[in-house]
């Protein structure tokens, strides 16, 4: 019993450290941004931002907001209610979805008890292709058995994200079962 309590305390301590570091890097990244509260849904630079807070770069261009409707982008569709983060040239690079959602035949993880802006990030390449997806459940990705994961899974082992190359081919993932001489839980790196 005492070992279980110590384990739980250690896990929470690590979680708070990781969250603190993440918040610190987020604050650093946002030092050249400002936020504005939108009183009603507003279209900004072609993005349907919901009422509430939206962030802007120092030059006034949109940096992030919650979108009110689906947005097609490259090969994917960004679900309504997602928190999108844009590059300084106005292209989505990060999406935090309100719920698990299909993307290119995969189910990427969304949602969080703290809201979509605190959930797993689906990252995108500038060409609109999927870069990283945290799977909602174990899935075959281009024939490879990849493990689900997100923040909590990252505390128990290597990066649980499924990473893709700019051409859409699988780069790496954590295995959900033994595969081609690699053991479950290991990072599988696809050969190019």
C-alpha positions as CSV (number, residue, x, y, z in Angstrom):
1,X,0.0,0.0,0.0
2,X,2.8,2.4,0.9
3,X,4.6,1.7,-2.4
4,X,1.4,2.6,-4.3
5,X,1.0,5.9,-2.4
6,X,4.7,6.8,-3.1
7,X,4.2,5.9,-6.8
8,X,1.1,8.1,-7.0
9,X,3.0,11.0,-5.4
10,X,5.9,10.6,-7.7
11,X,3.6,10.5,-10.8
12,X,1.8,13.7,-9.7
13,X,5.1,15.5,-8.9
14,X,6.4,14.6,-12.4
15,X,3.1,15.8,-13.9
16,X,3.3,19.1,-12.2
17,X,6.9,19.6,-13.3
18,X,6.0,18.8,-16.9
19,X,2.9,21.1,-16.8
20,X,5.0,23.8,-15.2
21,X,7.7,23.6,-17.9
22,X,5.1,23.5,-20.6
23,X,3.4,26.6,-19.2
24,X,6.7,28.4,-19.0
25,X,7.6,27.6,-22.6
26,X,4.0,28.6,-23.6
27,X,4.4,31.9,-21.8
28,X,7.8,32.5,-23.5
29,X,6.3,31.7,-26.9
30,X,3.4,34.1,-26.2
31,X,5.5,37.1,-25.1
32,X,5.1,38.7,-28.5
33,X,1.3,38.0,-28.6
34,X,-1.7,39.5,-26.9
35,X,-5.2,38.3,-26.3
36,X,-8.5,39.9,-27.0
37,X,-11.9,38.8,-25.8
38,X,-14.4,38.4,-28.6
39,X,-18.0,39.3,-27.5
40,X,-19.5,37.2,-30.4
41,X,-18.4,34.7,-33.0
42,X,-16.2,36.6,-35.5
43,X,-14.5,35.7,-38.7
44,X,-10.8,36.6,-38.6
45,X,-8.5,36.1,-41.6
46,X,-11.0,33.5,-42.9
47,X,-11.2,31.6,-39.6
48,X,-14.6,31.4,-37.8
49,X,-13.5,32.2,-34.2
50,X,-15.9,31.6,-31.4
51,X,-16.7,34.2,-28.7
52,X,-14.2,34.2,-25.9
53,X,-10.5,34.7,-26.0
54,X,-8.5,34.8,-29.2
55,X,-4.7,35.4,-29.3
56,X,-2.9,37.6,-31.8
57,X,0.7,38.2,-32.9
58,X,2.1,41.6,-32.2
59,X,1.3,42.6,-35.8
60,X,-2.4,41.9,-35.3
61,X,-2.6,38.6,-37.2
62,X,-4.5,35.8,-35.6
63,X,-2.4,33.3,-33.6
64,X,-5.1,31.1,-32.0
65,X,-8.8,30.8,-31.3
66,X,-11.6,28.2,-31.0
67,X,-13.4,27.6,-34.3
68,X,-17.2,27.5,-34.6
69,X,-17.4,25.2,-37.7
70,X,-15.4,22.5,-39.5
71,X,-12.5,23.8,-41.5
72,X,-11.0,21.8,-44.4
73,X,-7.2,22.1,-44.4
74,X,-5.0,20.1,-46.7
75,X,-5.8,16.4,-46.3
76,X,-7.8,16.8,-43.1
77,X,-10.8,18.5,-41.7
78,X,-10.4,20.4,-38.4
79,X,-13.5,19.7,-36.3
80,X,-15.8,22.5,-35.0
81,X,-15.0,23.5,-31.4
82,X,-11.2,22.9,-32.0
83,X,-8.6,25.2,-30.6
84,X,-6.4,26.1,-33.5
85,X,-2.9,27.6,-33.4
86,X,-1.6,29.3,-36.5
87,X,1.9,30.1,-37.8
88,X,2.7,33.7,-38.4
89,X,1.8,33.3,-42.0
90,X,-1.7,32.2,-41.1
91,X,-1.5,28.4,-41.6
92,X,-2.7,25.9,-38.9
93,X,0.1,24.1,-37.3
94,X,-1.6,22.8,-34.1
95,X,-5.1,21.6,-33.4
96,X,-6.6,20.6,-30.0
97,X,-9.9,19.0,-30.7
98,X,-12.9,18.9,-28.3
99,X,-13.3,15.1,-28.9
100,X,-11.6,12.2,-30.5
101,X,-11.9,12.7,-34.3
102,X,-11.1,10.8,-37.5
103,X,-8.2,12.0,-39.6
104,X,-6.9,10.1,-42.6
105,X,-8.5,6.9,-41.3
106,X,-7.0,7.2,-37.8
107,X,-8.8,8.3,-34.7
108,X,-6.8,11.1,-33.2
109,X,-7.2,12.0,-29.5
110,X,-9.1,15.1,-28.5
111,X,-10.8,16.4,-25.5
112,X,-9.6,16.9,-21.9
113,X,-11.4,17.4,-18.7
114,X,-9.9,20.9,-18.8
115,X,-11.3,21.6,-22.3
116,X,-9.9,21.3,-25.8
117,X,-7.2,23.9,-25.4
118,X,-5.6,21.6,-22.8
119,X,-5.9,18.3,-24.7
120,X,-3.5,16.4,-27.0
121,X,-2.2,18.4,-29.9
122,X,-2.5,17.2,-33.5
123,X,0.2,19.0,-35.4
124,X,0.3,19.7,-39.1
125,X,2.8,20.5,-41.8
126,X,2.4,23.8,-43.7
127,X,1.1,21.8,-46.7
128,X,-1.8,20.5,-44.6
129,X,-0.6,17.0,-44.1
130,X,-0.7,15.3,-40.7
131,X,2.6,15.6,-38.7
132,X,1.8,14.2,-35.3
133,X,-1.4,12.5,-34.0
134,X,-1.9,11.0,-30.5
135,X,-4.1,8.0,-31.2
136,X,-7.3,7.6,-29.2
137,X,-6.8,3.8,-29.1
138,X,-4.3,1.3,-30.4
139,X,-4.6,1.3,-34.2
140,X,-2.8,-0.1,-37.3
141,X,-1.1,2.8,-39.0
142,X,0.1,1.9,-42.5
143,X,0.2,-1.7,-41.4
144,X,2.2,-1.0,-38.2
145,X,0.5,-1.7,-34.8
146,X,0.8,1.7,-33.0
147,X,-0.1,2.5,-29.4
148,X,-2.5,5.1,-28.2
149,X,-1.2,7.9,-26.1
150,X,-1.1,11.4,-24.8
151,X,0.3,13.2,-21.8
152,X,-0.2,10.3,-19.3
153,X,1.2,7.7,-21.7
154,X,4.3,9.9,-22.1
155,X,5.0,9.5,-18.4
156,X,5.2,5.8,-18.7
157,X,7.5,5.4,-21.7
158,X,8.8,6.8,-24.9
159,X,6.9,9.4,-26.9
160,X,3.5,7.9,-27.7
161,X,2.7,10.1,-30.7
162,X,2.4,8.8,-34.3
163,X,4.8,10.9,-36.4
164,X,4.5,11.3,-40.2
165,X,6.9,12.6,-42.8
166,X,5.9,15.5,-45.0
167,X,5.0,13.0,-47.8
168,X,2.4,11.3,-45.4
169,X,4.4,8.2,-44.7
170,X,4.7,6.9,-41.2
171,X,8.0,7.9,-39.5
172,X,7.7,6.4,-36.1
173,X,5.3,5.3,-33.3
174,X,5.3,3.4,-30.1
175,X,4.3,-0.2,-30.8
176,X,1.1,-1.6,-29.3
177,X,2.3,-5.2,-30.0
178,X,5.4,-7.0,-31.1
179,X,6.2,-6.2,-34.8
180,X,9.0,-7.2,-37.1
181,X,11.4,-8.2,-34.3
182,X,10.6,-5.1,-32.2
183,X,8.9,-5.5,-28.8
184,X,5.6,-3.9,-27.6
185,X,6.3,-0.5,-26.1
186,X,9.4,0.2,-28.2
187,X,9.6,3.1,-30.7
188,X,9.4,1.7,-34.2
189,X,11.1,3.8,-36.8
190,X,9.9,3.2,-40.3
191,X,12.7,2.7,-42.9
192,X,12.6,5.1,-45.8
